[in-house]
Amino acid sequence: MPVGFQLTANVIDLFANTITPAILLVADGRIAALTHTGATTPDPALPYALPGFVDAHVHVESSLLVPAEFARLAVVHGTVATVSDPHEIGNVLGVEGVEFMLESGRQVPFKFCFGAPSCVPATPFETAGAEITAADIEQLFQNPEIGYLAEMMNWPGVLHRDKLVMEKIRLAQQYGRPVDGHAPGLRGTDAKRYAEAGISTDHECFTAEEALDKLAVGMKILIREGSAARNFDALIELLPEHYEHLMFCSDDKHPDTLVLGHINQLVQRAVALGHDVLKVLRVACRNPVEHYRLPVGLLRENDPADFIVVNNLIDFRVQQTYLNGELVAENGQTRIPSVPGREVNNFHAHMVAPADFRLPAPSASESVIRVIECFDGQLITARHDVPAHVEGSLVMPDVAQDILKLTVVNRYHAAPPAVAFIKGFGLKRGALASSVGHDSHNITAVGCDDESIARAVNLVMEAKGGLAAVGANGEELLLPLPVAGLMSGQDGYRVAADYAAIDALSRRLGSPLGAPFMTLSFMALLVIPSLKLSDKGLFDGESFRFVEAVV
């Protein structure tokens, strides 16, 4: 790319709220001049230049790609920056994991803003690989690359003004960093008290009424549409009135869907619904840059030359993506090369046997099991108490009723698996297993029989991290994730293809879910109600206590 170049386009100004033809001059990575032609309406013969898209909250680890590979795929869709919470790798490796993410991100021309994880471990009710203390957070804040305090999932601690929680928030305020929230379902006076503690955002709203309560107390609301949780439809009608206080995010984005699109898809959908394009672009581009004080240009003179060129303001097909004046993607092709990186991990492999997953039936003639019900596109679960399906002396899955066995196996040291039952996965045979298990990332598996579950878990154990699917007659696939058991450093498009293949096998095994492995990864997420499973047992997220799987 030459030091300087110019292009003529319909330039979108998100401050003056205009779309007018202009000549952009880029020199030394900045917008050196922006000369308007004098026309007051767009020229239909010209493409459109606009600020790049920003994902306002994402766990890069959930793409199964290291940051350098995530960037290669994201720029194709016009994404120039992310606000990235590295608490997934933080739960595995602590501060070392956060530093790995920074290191990988520096390898490519992309603007990652990483946060200091606030809740590692997420709860005391599971086994994590590391801890990030308040002292660690203060150490991280010495680095200007750490831009915020990542999502404060311990909302009960905030409401009760827990000393340790408040110390982490105080440190963020001392160092001038915004504090991200995470408070699903919090409303009314509780939402007010949560915001008053210094929490500035929330990405967990799943109803407009909840979002309005949080907007009313000064919080910014992130409209989330990812591979697992999808709240766009529930929240997008807030945009006309509240666009100044909204942002778009994916939260978790698997590689197969990242290949297809990113924040650009939310922009397309919002505009197709009839929302004002300038308001939509403010949500997608300007708001996150201003809230997080990102070093990202917004298409003004002297700004960094971070912008995109699209064909029109209907389908937003990205023709070019520029970062600091460098062309990083063009016509659907990334121009960022793959770069080698190191592998880090924290994994104690130990083989399991089918007998490890057996659940003895109580001596009573009839017993009841507590069943988790998962929902496509949601992180929340429901609880059902149903009669146990007993064969001999064991409580068994009831595949005909879609009641399967769920297990979490400790990956940091040998321990007996935790076992429970789940409805909603729809498998007719075989099992799925994954070392991506929010938030502590033990091995989570679901299956129709103990033999398949054990085989899937052992495949993940042998690889020291990965996704596994096991069917009948020896049919099985493994996607290795050697970086912290969460990510691959291989070419992102290859990983996406491998993921699509294992995802397709899960569907052949019967699952109707849109993203079975993503849904599986959240079945150990104790901070999202109502019933979840950790390596220590079945956990009731409403009463915040362990309960028995078989009663």
Secondary structure, DSSP 8 states (H G I E B T S, - for coil): --SEEEEEEEEEETTTTEEEEEEEEEETTEEEEEEE-S-SS--TTS-EEEE-EEEEEE-GGGGTB-HHHHHHHHGGGTEEEEEE--HHHHHHHTHHHHHHHHHHHTTSS-EEEEEE-S-SSS-TTS--S----HHHHHHHTTSTTEEEEEEE--HHHHHTT-HHHHHHHHHHHHTT--EEE--TT--HHHHHHHHHTT--EE----SHHHHHHHHHTT-EEEEEB-SS-B-HHHHGGGHHHHGGGEEEE-BS--HHHHHH-SHHHHHHHHHHTT--HHHHHIIIIIHHHHHTT-S---SSTTSB--EEEES-TTT--EEEEEETTEEEEETTEE-S-----------------GGGG--B--SSSS-EEEEEEE-TT-S-EEEEEEE--EETTEE--BGGGTEEEEEEE-SSS----EEEEEES---SSSEEEES--TTTT-EEEEESSHHHHHHHHHHHHHHTSEEEEE-STT-EEEEE-TBTTTBB-S-HHHHHHHHHHHHHHHHHTT---SSHHHHHHTTT-TTSSSEEEETTEEEETTTTEEE-SB-
